[in-house]
Amino acid sequence: MNTHQHVAMVEGANLRSEMVQGRPVVMVDVRSEREFNEVHIPGAVNVPLQQFAQVAAELARLTQGRDLVLVCRTDRRAQQARQLLADQGRADARILQGGMVHWIDEDGPTQWAQRPRGC
């Protein structure tokens, strides 16, 4: 029996297109506060994975009916957060494929605490 659940991923280019078109997307970044403060997608809110279980039910309720995208460094922590939301009845959250690593590589809009050297 295959128990592998399909995980909805969104590619960075598609997410950028949705943002440009003005589609309302709630982005929750599950990286640590330090990682988030270093660089994040403008408009994203930070809920570190370590705290996610405590707020998953409320987050699922508050974002019901809205497009929800989870973000982390690569996409592993976002998958864990998505499972916590699914356990609360919110199984439609998407994950940014490749996380911030790919987002930055693909020149997605970012907000930096301090621009990296050489830029």
Secondary structure, DSSP 8 states (H G I E B T S, - for coil): --------EE-HHHHHHHHHTT--EEEEE-S-HHHHHHEE-TT-EE--HHHHHHHHHHHHHHTTTSEEEEE-SSSHHHHHHHHHHHHTT-TT-EEETTHHHHHHHTT---EESS--TT-
